[in-house]
Amino acid sequence: TTASPGAEAPGTVVIDAVTKHYGDATAVDRLSLTIEAGEFISLLGPSGCGKTTTLRMIAGFEEPDAGDIRVSGDSVLGVPPYRRDVNTVFQAYALFPHMSVAENVAYGLQQKRTPKSEIRERVVDALDLAQMRGFADRKPTQLSGGQQQRVALARALVNRPSVLLLDEPLGALDRQLREEMQLELKLLQSRLGITFVFVTHDQGEALSMSDRIAIMRSGRIEQLADADTVYARPASAYVAAFVGQQNFFRGTVVEGGAVDSAHSLVYDMTAELPVGSTGLAAVRPEFVSIDADVAARASDASNTARGTLIGVSHLGETMQYLVQLGDDQSLIVRRPTPDAPQLAIGDAVVCSWRAESVLLFPADDAA
Ligand code: ATP
């Protein structure tokens, strides 16, 4: 996986064949990952896939059972958290309620016996970075959730770590605030040039901020790539299902590339699966068009499916349609709201999509 110890730049994090068990359960399973200095990387996956355990091992709150972790070139095994060149921002901010914002941010430096004048300067800097300078004298109870999260961020940044670890830091915020903070965090990270390792189960959050996303499954990395790649070329049905949304069709692969299902799907021929094996064809809701059944179907679409509209939801920018195709197959369709057709529940509809929009995966129970 990696270069030899000592050869890595400050801010580089190398996870080298790390395993962590809790009793019989394997939380992290021979995981290897090199995070570049200054990179924004997200660990993404469903609950229990090992994201937090991985982060806690980098932080030093847990020790691996096997493998090595290096930060800025040096192994951190056995090094206590406060002596590692990393800081963590948690979802539960754990601010001291009886201390002011400035005192909360200063606390760690005081423990390290940093000179008072330096503390003052660094607290002001950290509060500036978190856009909380005007709140220095408030108590945490006098702050909103978003402001408390900013204080938690300032408290981590005041240590000037090479690596910032963020464990679902925006999880407690409402959606609008979360989206604002995503933009801000990304800006802050690129301005500071420090490494961010961000744990989330929210794919939108990972897609919007990360240079690369590590999609985890059962303590391992299923795919490591940038957002475009993870969206357009997911490595497996598991990734395809977790990032964005997919319609899956299960069927047998036949000669010529089609999956022999009731809906005569055609898939992209670049996918190689043995004839006779079970495949999962996937198409995203946003690649499917929908019309009343009387309308002519789009001429460049090689897949057509007729069905009955059973649901319509307004999602803001898009309209979402749920179409029943057969007894055991439904199809989700999304159209941009300005071009969305006017359809009513119970209408006969025809859905169509292009062969290039279809991905084919080996059958996978996780999808
Ligand atoms: P979540 O998003 O729910 O936090 P996660 O992907 O971060 O999930 P982990 O918290 O790393 O997952 O947990 C991975 C596995 O290890 C899970 O099966 C979990 O139950 C188990 N686990 C984690 N911490 C402990 C612990 N302290 N004791 C026992 N089992 C644990």
Boltz pocket constraint, residues with backbone or C-beta under 6 A from the ligand:
constraints:
  - pocket:
      binder: B
      contacts: [[A, 22], [A, 25], [A, 26], [A, 27], [A, 28], [A, 45], [A, 46], [A, 47], [A, 48], [A, 49], [A, 50], [A, 51], [A, 52], [A, 53], [A, 54], [A, 201]]
      max_distance: 6.0
